[in-house]
Amino acid sequence: MSVRVRFAPSPTGPLHMGGVRTALYNYLFAKKHGGQFLLRIEDTDRTRLVPGAEEYIKESLEWCGLTPDESPWIGGPDGPYRQSDRQGLYKQYADELIIKDKAYYAFDTPEELDAMRARLQAAGVAAPAYNGVTREHMKNSLTLSADEVMERLDRGDEHVIRLKVPRQVEVRFEDIIRGWVVVHSANVDDKVLFKSDGMPTYHLANIVDDHLMHITHVIRGEEWLPSAPVHVLIYEAFGWERPAFAHLPLILKPDGNGKLSKRDGDRLGFPVFSLDWVDPNTGEKSSGYREKGYYPDAFINMLALLGWNPGTDQEIMSMEELTRSFDLTRVHKGGAKFDPEKAKWFNQQYLRMQPDAELGTQLQELLKTQSIVTTTERATQAASLLKERATFVADMLEGTYLFTAGSPLQENEVATTELKKRWKPEAEPAIEAYINALGSLPEFTATTLDVAFNNVLQEKGMKVGQVMPIYRLFVAGRMQGPGMFDVSALLGKEEVVLRLQAGLALCRSWA
Ligand code: GLU
């Protein structure tokens, strides 16, 4: 039997990185086993729908390279893949369970349900539930006469259909990640399967669809573990073979034990969503990995190792390598603490792995947005110098002085203040001698500049630390950055001499 897995998000907002990881593990598992990865939109809860969320899910998966084999947009043999487009087919399954005495009609009003909970709470029950015991005292087809039930249904009384959880049984299943899970049925509620609005609940639709879509493995977040016994009972009620379950560990806050939330991201300054998102109802903005400048393969690589390891020390892994090594049994049971610094580290590694020409093109594009026009060749040369300090392509924008003409000290208050602190008149003859030496260099390369500079230092009896910062501020306008000989070689003799002279003129004006 071929492996078929699904990612089944509800379009209730942007896709949390935990959701992307769930999609990724499903994808890797499917590809590893030569199976199919399906995407199903679970939108039966109409009250929680958020406009744009479905489109966001689609775009996120595309950006991450997690293209489903079957989805609402591509279609497939077991479609439709959007639950609202399957709306008509769930009722018959709820009816089937009623006929099999595995489900029942419940007519209780919200007030009656509240009263039941209040009564139980007053009697000391911590988590009051509609279950095998309490259902005996409620208005449902188990307690009412058949005639009355008929009457109520004919009259169109509001009602739901609930799962009839068997009493005194152990619900057990083997989770691929967690091992045996055993829950006593006394701890499982009679979940609503079909709502009074004519829509199935998540539980019913999810099981019916997994069955009809021939899903072999359900790989999803740990937050669904408490629902799994209900699902096992629903499969048993239908008499269907159930898929294997694998519940993934939570992604935890970097500092603490709770589940990673958007608030943690806002507080500590990192995205928790894949793409930027503006909530259409509140206008609230959330940042995404894509817009922060992450490469999708770096993001994916980082997520893959958040809760799983290949059993080796290898950290940098392409999608092909991840697919080859992926194994659900190596997914950790415990929560995975998210480390935002590590996420950056991954991006930095991916940035460094790229050929300079590639980075050059990316830098060139970015410079354009700053109205700086340059050739690909020059951007490539600059990228080869700037990439050492860059985690994101945008970090290379600190090297704009490589592309603009004229002294970088102009209207640069930070640099001027720094220069005032560092400037010593003794440096003046050394800079002058260096300017002279540049004039007679046969070749203007990092090596010849290095030699010329050191000759001048020796001749003037000065140390690197006395002259280099000044050279740097004159030519680059900042204290950090690539080596000054490389920078100068790229700028060319004329430009370097001009900047050195402009710097000297400025310092002299302070005397
Ligand atoms: N619609 C559920 C969600 O939003 C799917 C859970 C499952 O995979 O069964 O996560």
Residues whose N, C-alpha, C, O or C-beta is under 5 A from the ligand:
A	BS01	LIG	A8 P9 S10 E42 R220
